[in-house]
Amino acid sequence: MLPGFGLTLGITLVYLAIIVFLPIAAMLMKTASMGFADFWRIVSSERALATFRITIQSAFFATVIDALFGLLLAWVLVRYEFPGKRFLDAVVDLPFALPTAVAGLALTTLFARNGWIGHWLEPLGLKVAYAPPGIAIAMAFTSIPFVVRTVQPVLEDMDRQLEEAAQSLGANSWQIFRLVIWPTIMPSFLAGCALSFARSIGEFGAVVFIAGNLPMKTEITSLLIVIRLDEYDYAGAAALATVLLLAAFLMLFITNSLQIWQTRYVGAR
């Protein structure tokens, strides 16, 4: 046994209990105390269903954006050398370090009607700020590092000799990517997309400023939870939060399954 294992394990368990398990347990107990009928009435209300729809749709489109640009960014960072590469690599983690409220304000400034980008899009009939596209963009901004950071190390660890062998056998660039590279990075890519989707579902700070928060139109579930707390409707907030928690656990299960699959797949190869 490693020296200090018992002490470090004890500190870790205490930390998890106070910071993670106790708040979740309190929320689940609050939800359980209301009964299934009241729970279902809250989560199936017209306004709640609208927030679920808006949140899931926006998270889906944000994940699609992250999947495309995250894969491309990871590829560029691994396969090419260019001035400013280290800076770009550091910028990828900016959404993790930047307060999400600051990100929301910055995006609103860019995409508002009189913003740097918005004033070009509005005449074309493309409204981003205070509309569903703005929600998706804010979610994509805060979650794109998950895709980049899960795909990047797999690309770096790939054996380039496999690609050279395929090239020597007459395979073109597309065939090499489709038959050699993609099967290797696909599990990590899907895991990154799952994490991106999970983060987008629970995003609040970056979305609340750019969404406009119009009930039934641009109101996300996280905002409705805060509104219920402001109304001292703790049961309603707990019920909505439980739905998001279950969605997060589902995405966590999918992510872990993909990572196990990746480990077995790579080991089999």
Secondary structure as UniProt FT lines:
FT   TURN            3..4
FT   HELIX           5..16
FT   HELIX           17..21
FT   HELIX           22..33
FT   HELIX           35..43
FT   HELIX           46..79
FT   TURN            83..84
FT   HELIX           85..91
FT   TURN            92..93
FT   HELIX           94..97
FT   HELIX           100..111
FT   TURN            113..114
FT   TURN            116..117
FT   HELIX           118..121
FT   HELIX           122..124
FT   TURN            129..130
FT   HELIX           132..157
FT   HELIX           160..168
FT   TURN            169..170
FT   HELIX           173..176
FT   HELIX           177..181
FT   HELIX           182..202
FT   HELIX           205..211
FT   TURN            215..218
FT   HELIX           221..230
FT   TURN            231..232
FT   HELIX           234..268
//
